[in-house]
Amino acid sequence: MRQYSEDSGIKVLDRSVAIVRSVSRGDKSLAALSQDTGLPRATTHRIATALEVHHVLARTESGAWTIGPALAHFGSGTSPQLLTAATPVMRGLVATVGESVQLYELTGDTRTCIASEEPESGLTYTVPVGSQLSLAAGSAARVFAAFSLLDDSPFPANELNTVKETGLAESVAEREVGLASVSAPVCEGDRLVAVLSVSGPAERLGPSPAAKWGAELAAAARAISDAL
């Protein structure tokens, strides 16, 4: 059992840092996190849950605590308001469409999922926060290619022009068999800062995810952009 040794005189801060450091050494269940930090389970759960609200921590599919996207996000140069603005909008979008919703940032030659919301039940497509995906396939990749200056985009120019004109991109069974998605840009002023996506089984979203949920997605992306 580890004990948090730093003493700043602010107990909750010291405990929070101890929890983050513990999780940074590897994903942990509540029991393991409590044992590693030497904190009571109730205290550990209360602080870890608060850190999750601020995206410092996140949950894996198994329910373990893992490092969230906030620290990397705040150092990335994008608006620190992004996750705060996006979270309630994404939850509302999930409630409307009943499908998985993701928020992606451009990270070099990949796109990284910085936030994800899932419906409570049904067959879903989960993208864990922190996942790095290709810029060569998928609707979100098309939005990044259309609105950013990416080198060697694999998508035809006329297709990207359509994405710019409509503010939507879609894909069906392109990046993964059986998966479909539709994506829209999130902007801070004139600058693209993220891409918002709805994804799910192709049998539900196809043949055109944009026709099915494009209007709702576009409204959600605008709401986040307006909040920035």
Protein Blocks (a to p, Z undefined) as FASTA:
>chain_A
ZZdfbdghpaklmmmmmmmmmmmnoccdfklmmmmnopafklmmmmmmmmmmnomaccdf
kopacddfklmmmmnopafklmmmmmmmmmmmmmmnopacdddddehjaccdfbdcddfb
dcdddddehiacdfkgcjklmmmmmmpccehiabdfklmmmmmmnopacdehklpghiac
ddddddehjacfbdcdddddfklmmmblklmmmmmmmmmmmmmmmmZZ
